[in-house]
Amino acid sequence: MGDLTSLVFKRLGLGLLTLLVVSILIFFAVELLPGDIAQAVLGQGATEETVNAMRQQLGLDRPAPVRYLDWLAGAVQGDFGVSLVSGDRVSSAISERFINTLFLAAYAAAIAVPISIVLGVVVALLRNTLFDRVANVLTLTSISSPEFFLGYILILYLSVKTGMFPALASLKSDMGFFELLHRTFLPALTLVLVVTAHMMRMTRAAIINLLASPYIEMARLKGTPPWKVIVRHALPNAWAPIINVVALNLAYLITGVVLVEVVFVYPGIGQLLVDAVAKRDFPIVQACCLIFAATFILLNLMADVGAILTNPRLRHPK
Amino acid sequence: MSIFVIGYYAALIAASCLAAYYKKHGAFMLLFSLTLVSFIIGIIGGVPALRAVTTFAGALALAAGTSYAFKEFLILISKPALAKELRTAPLTASFGMFVIFTYAIAAIFAPWIAPHGESEVISSAFAPPDENMLLGADQLGRDIFSRIIYGARNSVGLALVATLLAFFMGAFAGLMAAVKGGWFDQLMGRLADVIMSIPSLIFALLMLSIFGTNLGVIVIVVAVIYSPRVFRLTRAVAGNIVVMDYIEAAKLRGEGDWYLIRREILPNSTAPLVAEFGLEFCFVFLLIAGLSFLGLGIQPPTADWGSMVRENATLISFGDITPLIPAAAIALLTVAVNFVVDWMLFRSSGLKEQ
């Protein structure tokens, strides 16, 4: 067991290291700006004094590594500095929106995960039938469509033509939980469509891989009923790939959420990021990127740890 | 009960009877379950729903027919060896090839096909379709149809250039890493790990916020983001090949790294690399479309599908589907490439799922 915990800790340490490297990348990418931040924000027309004043204000007179450590120390405590455009604290702009984004992702995941696992298993069992072919074409189409295409189709048919759901997911603080679910249904559904397709395909591949192994053949040959082959023999071994699939797709949700938030004008962190990029508001861009990257790395880490925990073979790397 | 509804059910039932009589069980199950489902659809949605089903089935049949004809055409004009391969292609793959062919024609001959220039203002903003403009005008009064045709050139062209760059960078690094091994291999591997640990769209947004949004920057940023995927695949494929005896023999003959890559490794790893190129193109295309949609990709007045969706999105709230056409064009091309790649992967891996 000590072996197992050390393996998990080693993986966690590796994840932390990756995050550190990514934070360095995110911070020093901005240093690559021609000139520096003050010049880039104020533009060519700014006088020398204003540029200098801004440099002073941002602390640009200190060397970059010192500023990086400062920024990192602040980021760990949830303080990302001050927005260049509005002058507000970045953390206050982000915190509420981050919760909104998490809510949307969780909403989508709560619908997508059960559906896609069940459908994935069903499709794997019915492989090479007509149902499987149709499912294959449909999931491929859904994966290949840009998120904004699916989003606008849903707006057109479920909102404009039938009026069942609101097209814009604007949030108010005094909304009840069910009204919240109703308002955010379309963005969540868009994410569900994309993620379900991914997850179904990956679950199908994992299960089919498993069903090809000799011990399943053995169980079938000795006359075990099909449902029992699945439940007793295949499923215990299928958990590892399925956990992996779920974690990887939740990580995928993180990127998908940016476009969906823009389509539905949802007040989340993705839209904040896009606005900040257009305005070149670097502290916000850096903070959002770090949060997205951290979530992404964390979910990938969970996929790996889950795989280690459920698959004893991974505990003894060759 | 209109004539249409009676005809609809009569045709379905007749077709299912025929299928059953000729012992086509798959087709019978499909047709008859469609009949049963149509009862429910008809009760809930009425005639319009049934009409939608008919249109959908008609479009599907048209697509299937076109793909079948295109496949036969390709078989006839190609050499015997290639024709034999093509015969094994499923309909989806030939549909994919047909779509790619159409897009290529539209992109190459855009100035002759499009009735108006891509940034030519010819009428008032959001003018409805007339005999002069097939799909109406956009927010500045430019012909949407012409812009879609030109978009094939700009959007697909940009994605293709970025993919090629990503592919050459990744494949070159992967091959060198496999041949050289040692610290170069380690360094490249770790670099790929770091780039892949940031979500691609987020990374692209970060880079574009710093370097601005001109075409060169987009191509390089996108290529850097997606090259690790190619690197990993090439490294894995080439890694399996460099341990072969014939590589050892070539090394003993005194051949250099470049010879090994060009004459020994590349010819043995083309199939997975070509399939990867297709997949890579899909990813790059979707990423660039996403960036354009966010207003950070190809800048106006150049026609581009992603930004066209964004510019005309207001029309959707009036129930107009025109803004969806460029988005559908993106989806269709990606689906088509995926179909072809699916077939190629299936063929190259010899993956016969039992």
Interface residues (C-beta under 8 A of the other chain):
Chain A: T18 V21 V22 L25 I26 A29 V30 L32 L33 R127 N128 L130 V137 L140 T141 I143 S144 S145 P146 E147 F148 F149 Y152 I153 I155 L156 V160 K161 A167 I208 A212 A251 I254 T255 V258 L259 V262 L273 V274 A276 V277 A278 R280 F282 V285 Q286 C288 C289 F292 A293 F296 I297 N300
Chain B: G26 M29 L30 T92 D193 V194 S197 I198 P199 S200 L201 I202 F203 L205 L206 M207 L208 S209 I210 F211 C282 L286 A289 G290 F293 L294 G295 L296 G306 V309 R310 A313 I316 S317 F318 G319 I321 P323 L324 A327 A328 I330 A331 T334 V335 N338 F339 D342 E353 Q354
